Amino acid sequence: MRKALVIGIDDYPSAPLNGCVNDASAFSSIMETNGDGSPNFDVRLITNVATKAELKGQIKDLFSGDADTALFYFSGHGYLDDISGYIVTPDYQKNDEGVSMDEILTIANDSKAKNRVIVLDCCHSGSFGSPKNAGGKSTHIREGVSILTASKDDEAAMEVNGHGVFTNLLLDGLQGGASDLRGHITPGSIYAYIDQALGPWGQRPVFKTNITRFTSLRTVIPQVPIEILRSLTNFFPTSTEQFDLDPSFEVTNNLDIEHNVVEPYANERNVQKFKALQKLESVGLIVPVHEQHMYFAAMNSKSCKLTALGYHYWRLVKDKRI
């Protein structure tokens, strides 16, 4: 029960765009499945929606029902006046530019969907969630709503080489750049990924939310297999404990290989443990003690220990959250 409405509009009569349909199509394709090919969102992709009435009807349909997650993505023109921000439709005219961002927020707020996510790649999109008229409860961000926008309310959203700068980074993040070590990608991790990529002098992304926990927008194959992450508590029964190594952990310390070897020689059981430890070290969860590399820690009979990040995942395993 995860559904997404994806809108991309290029065909504006007097101010056509080039990359919005491409961006919407690419976003739709990625969100339909997870990294392992399993189903993710049931996506409704609509390009070049013609009228304000049609778009508003589609938005109402998206947020109707009690889906686990309802996601709205828009790429096109945005407009801001003294009353509200708007996502612009091709039938725009003076004083009726498109669907009001405040109205979309009201619809999302009133939705029975457990999680409501709005992603906007348009100029002035940062005004979404900050209504001019803050008097009514429906204009505040209610629990379960997350908003991610391409720019602040007074900024344009840029296109480069036929693609939106924001959506380009969004797609990279969804393909794995914004995943945690378990392979989960959330609105918060997407924002952090885009925020770090955009410099202080250009457009700035905006993230607003009222949630008690992040929902996963997409999962990808983890950098480290889950079973290896779960082995953290086997290697380190306590968070401050060190795991002792010796030359028997190093696979090349073998009489079958022509180089200097030392006792104890490579032991298959220890070699498999060491491979798991090396994977954990490669993602910053453990470090060798008093050595630069795990190889030398093993050959010189030193040890390894958890990093601060390693302790975080160790605790997740200990609490059976992984």
N, C-alpha and C positions, 0 to 999 in steps of 0.2 A: 504493500500500500504506500508506494512512493511515486508521486507524479510531478511532472515538470512541464511548465508552459514556457517555450522558448520563442522569442520574437526578434526578428531582424528586419529592419526597414532601410532600404537604399533609395527607393523611388519616391523622393519628395519632389514635387513639381518644380519649385524654383531653387531648391538647394539640395540636389542629389548627393548621396554619399556613395562610397565605394566598397567599404569592407564589412558593413554590418551584417549582410546576408551570409557572407563567408564565415564571419565569427559565430553567428547563431548556429549555422550548420555544423561547424566544428565542435562547438560546445554541446550540441545535441548528440552528436556521434559519441563523444567521450562519456557523457552522462548515462547513456543507455546501458552500459555494462561496466563492471568492475575490471580491475587489472587481470583477473584470472578468467575473464569471459563470462562470469555469472551475471544474471540480470541485476540492474541497479534501479534506475528511474524509468517509469513509463512516460516517455517524452512525446509531447505534442509540439511539433515544430511548425511555425507559421511565418512565412517570409512575405514582406511587403503587404501586411494587413492594410486594407484601404481606408477604413474609417475609424473614428473615435468610438462609435457605438459598437462596432465589431470587436475592437480591442478590449473595451470595458466588459463586454459580455464574456469574452474568453477569460479575463481575469477573475470575474465572479465565478465562472465554472471551475477554474482551478482551485479556488479556495473554498468551494462547497464540499460537503461531505466531511468525513472524519479520517482522512489519510494520516499515516504516520508522519510523512513529510510532504509538504507542498512547496515547490520551488518555482519562482518566477524570474526569468532572465530576459532582459531587454537590451538591444543594441540599436541605436538610432539617434535622432535629435532630441535634445532636452532644452527646456526653456524655463526661465525664472522671471516672475514679475513681483509686484508688491503684495500679492495675495498668496501665491503658492508656486511650487515647481511643477512642471508638467513633462510627461513623456509625449512627444509630438507625433501626430499621425498625419498622413499625406493630405487629409481634407482640412488641415488647419486653416484658420482665418483669424483675423484680428479679434482679440478678446475671447477666442475659443480655440486655443492652440492644440489641445489634446486632452489626455486623461490626467487629472490632478494627482500628484504624488500623495497629497494628504488623503484623497479619496481611496487610493490604493492601500494606504496604511490602514484606514478604517476597515476596509474589506478584509485585510489580512488579520487585523486585531480581532475581528468578530468571527473568524474561521474556527471551526472545531478541530482542524488539523493539529496534531501534537506539536509539530515543528513547522514554522513558516519562514522560508528563506527568500529574500529579494536581492537580486544581483543586477545592477544597472551600469551599463557602459554608455553614458551619454553626458553631454555638457550639463553642469549645474546639478549633477545627480546627488551631491552631498547634502542638498536641501531635503532629501527624503528622510523622514523621521524627525525633522526639526521644523514642525509646522509654524507658519506665521501666527495662526490663531491657536494658542495652547490652552484654551479654556475648557474644551470638552475632553472627557476621558478617552474617547475614541481616537484622539489625535496623539496620544502618548503611546510609546512602544510597549505593548503588553507582553507578558511572559510567553516565551516560545517563539518570539520573532527575532530574526537576525537580518541585518541589512549590510550589504557590501557594495560600495559604489566606486566608480572610476576616479572621481575628482571631488574637490570641495564645492560648496554651493556657488562660489564665485569663479570657478575655473572651467576651462574647456576640457573636453576629453579628446586626446589627440589620436590621429591615425598615422601609421607609418607603413609604407609598402602594401597598402590595401588591407591592413588589419589594425584594429584598435590596440594601442599600446597596452591598455589594461587587460583586455581579453587575451592578448598574446601571452602575458604572464600568468593569467588565470588558467589557461590551457596547460601551460608548462607545469604549474603547481598541481593540477588535477591528474596529470600523467605520472606524478610521483615526486616532483620537487618539493611539495608541501607535506609529504607524509611523515608520520612518526615511525618509530622502529617496528611498530606492529602493522604498518601499512595503512593506517587510518588517516584520512584527509578531512579536516573540519573547516567550517568558516573561519575560525580563529587562526588556524595554521595557514590557510590561503592568504588571509590578510597579512600575516607576518612575512610570508614569502614575497608578496607583492611590495609591501612596505620597504623591505630591504633592497629590492631591485630598483625602485624609483628614487632618484636623487632628490635632495631638498629644494632644488630650483625649478623642477618641473611640476606636472600635475601630481597631486597627492591623493592616494586612496583614502576612503573613509569607512570605518567599521562601527556599527552601532548594534547593540543587542540587549535583550532582557531574557536571559536563560539561566537555568540552574546547572545545566551540563550541555556540552557541545554534542551535536549529532554528527555522525560521519556522512559526508557527502559522497564519498567514493572510497573504495579500498583498492590498494595495489599489492602486488607480491612483496612481502616484507624484505628489507635489506638483509635481515638475519632470520632464518627459519624460527617459527614460534617455539618449536621444541628446544632449540638452543637457548632462546631467551628464558624459557622455563627452567633451564638447567642452572641458572644463576644461583639459586638457593642450594643446589647440590654442591657446587664448587665452593660457595661461601655460606655456610650455615648461619653465620652472623655477619652483619654488615661491615664490621671492622676486621674480620678475619682475613688472613692472607692464604693464598693457595700455593703450596710449595711445589717447585719444579726441580727436575734434574735431567741429565742428558737422555734418559730413556723416553722422554716425551718428544724428542726431535727425530722426525722420520729419516733425516739424512745421516743420523748417527748410527750407521748400519755397516757391518762388515762387508756386505755385498757392494757397497759403494766405495770407490777408490779415493779416499781422503782420510785424514787423521780422525779416528774415532776414539771415544773414551767410554769407559764403563760408568754406569750401567748402559748397555746398548739399547737401541730403540725397541720399545715394547708396544705391540699393536694396540693394546688397551689404552695405554697412556698417549700414544700417537693420536688416537681418535679424540681423546679428551683435549689434547693440545690444539687440534684443528678447530674444535668448538671454541676454545679460549681465544684463538687467533681471530676468529670471526667476531667475537665480542670486543676484542681490542680494536678491530678495524673500524667499528662504529663508536668508539670512545667510551665503552662501558667499563673496561678494565685497563690497567697500565702495568707494565713490569716494574718491579721494585729494584732500584739501584742499577738499572740497565736501560739502555736506549731502545732495545728491541726485544721482543719475546724470544727470539732465537737465542740471544746471549743469556737471557734469564734462565732458559732451560740448560744450555751448555755449561753455565757457571753455577748451576744449582741455586738459583735465587728464587724469587716468588713473584706473584702478581696480586693486585688488589683492585677493589672497586673504585671507580671515579665517583664524583658527585652525581653524574648522570646515571652511572651504573647503580648507585644506591637507590635512585628513583625507580628504576625498573626492577631492581631486587625487591623493593617494597611492594610493587604491583604484583609480582609473582607471589610474594609471601602472603599478600591479602587475597590471593586467588582472583585477581582482576585481569590476569593474562592466562 
